[in-house]
Amino acid sequence: EYNMVARDKMVAKVYFKYWPLNDMGMVH
């Protein structure tokens, strides 16, 4: 379960990092 939590945090970090690009529609 710890690996899942760590993975979720990493995914969330990447998601927020590329949020501006996604908002502009560059990342689908």
Residue pairs with C-beta under 8 A, 6 or more apart in sequence:
18 27
21 27
